[in-house]
Amino acid sequence: MLMNNYHYIVASLPELSRDWAAGEKDADDLIAEIKSQCSRADVSTIEFLEKGYVAENLTHDFYAEALASGNAFLKTWFRFDLDVRNAKVRYLNKALGRPAGKDIIRLGNDDFEEAPALAAILSGSDILARERGIDDLYWAKADEAALFHYFDLTVILSFIVKLKIIDRWLKLDEAAGREMFRRLVDEVRGTFKGVRYEG
């Protein structure tokens, strides 16, 4: 990916003010703008990532394809996503008295580093706090998967998954969504400046 594509993403971020609100430019609009600056191969990768946000796509075959992907971010992201979803299903199965393995998608070892933190989050009684805690884990995983990447597709994919998190929160809790968007803007611009001036 060319450096000017990263410049474009930074430049295309909406200016956030006290009056900024959902609906001015949503995640899909921003992702469409990003894709317009990418190669066909990169667009194809982004579109595969987007498939993971459509519930009916989240099948055994989808995850198997993701985990066999040649793209390291996709493999890491969807392994984590599958692990989180399986853990949530196990938690619900236990709470509802259903068979432990019901609706679990099994693909290799599903032990993962964040399992204890996720278990603690799921045991909380505040629904919004639980959702925020889970999304904080996803956000941290996006950061981890993009560590030491700067002007490449991995950075763009990490940016997109964070946009998806924010988009969901703008619908659940607009104030929380706006806070998260400011965080993303600060992260992207901070990374950009650091690379630009130190590189």
Secondary structure by P-SEA (a helix, b strand, c coil): ccaaaaaaaaaaccccccccccccccaaaaaaaaaaaccaaaaaaaaaaaaaaccccccaaaaaaaaacccaaaaaaaaaaaaaaaaaaaaaaaaacccccccccccccccccaaaaaaaaaacccaaaaaaaaaaaaaaaaaaaaccccccaaaaaaaaaaaaaaaaaaaacaaaaaaaaaaaaaaaaaaaaaaaaac
